[in-house]
Amino acid sequence: MAKQRTLAKEVIISGKGLMLGQTVTVAIKPSPENYGIVFQRIDLEGSSALRACPENYQADLPRCTSIGQGDTKINSVEHLLSALGGTGVDNAQIDVEGPELPSLDGSSLPYAKRIMDVGIVEQNADRQFINIQSPIAVEDGDRRLVLLPADHFQITCVYDHPQLPTQMATFLITPETYISEIAPSRSFCLASEVDTLRKLGIGQGASYENVVVVEDDGSVSSELRFADEFVRHKILDLIGDFYLAGQLPKANVIAIKSGHELHAKLVMSLAEAGLVNSCSVFRSPVEAKDIYQILPHRFPMCMIDRVIEYEDGKRAVGIKNLSFNEQFFQGHFPQEPVMPGVLQVEGLAQLAAWLMLQEIGQGNQIGYFASINEAKFRKPVVPGDQLRLEVEVIRKRRSFVRVVGKTLVGSEVASEGDISIMLGSNQA
């Protein structure tokens, strides 16, 4: 079974956005298992985290793919999503300073090369795919997009435009094929479209360095990288738009004259059929100030700094960042400080209690330990570590929950066990 992957190191890229023309900086950061692809507008105070998932798709600007929630929007995400999906990156945090992503040379190759330069590391969790059991199709006039069940990801694309020769290409999508055959293909437009696009207020960052312009006589503004570069770029966009779902399909894909809007329509159809995760499964991060509005714990017994994802009544993932200033390090082997295993389990118990209490809305209750079984401590946890806490519900009643939990430092399990929590009244 293929495993999830993330970047080995952070990547920082700056450049001008194609649509709005602003200079933008993006940081692509390693992230834990099951984190997904999450964007954050760090130039906007209080902006929402934007997971790559169907509900966050927005048709904000023509000729590109955008995601957003409320007033928070990010345009032109398809080339970076394509690079992440094409190179096989499942988990990444993407911090963006600006309203769209840099266009760079108009292809996804600069993104893909930087990702491969820092390296990709395998994680423990299994990779998730969109598994197609029967044919799925969407269409709009003469535009069609069809998915046929397969044990691989292959795309056949037909690009047909009245002013250009028809182009068709088929590729089995692997990281190697993607980088060599798909990623270098650049954005393009017809010279006759330029004025119309400018009147729409888009293409403000376009130049001959990031767009191939096709003149009325068929000549092009720069030497093509492939004879069929236009259809290859359509495949590049399709991969990026598929990755709006956070997963790629196992399917033979047939695309005829398709574009961003039809791609999004198919992703929405997959979501409606329950074939991809929705944003309601993976919530925006919950910060400590909100966690302890629900949990009654106070310093020095606060063992959760952040909940990064949760699914009501099923599972949650939290983070505890450890510094030498934690009180237990001062007394627990101060010359060789180690986090007590019982406090790691306490963190799992707090996460399980929070998961229950936030769902039922009972802020006047406390979660008490009912039992701890099969506890194992596998790795010392020391100052400077980031402790990832994961709990999964295996049994639940109104005032009782049993979970299996584990803590991890990086990809290594530090502790694990079977924990039961009983809810009781807060008499304070």
Helices and strands as residue ranges (DSSP letters): E 3-7, E 11-16, E 23-30, E 37-41, E 49-51, G 54-56, E 57-58, E 66-69, E 72-74, H 78-87, E 92-97, H 109-118, E 120-126, E 130-131, E 136-140, E 143-149, E 153-161, E 164-172, H 175-177, I 178-182, E 188-190, G 191-193, H 194-199, E 212-214, H 229-242, G 243-245, E 249-256, H 260-272, E 286-287, H 288-294, E 306-311, E 315-321, H 327-331, H 341-360, E 365-377, E 386-397, E 400-409, E 412-425
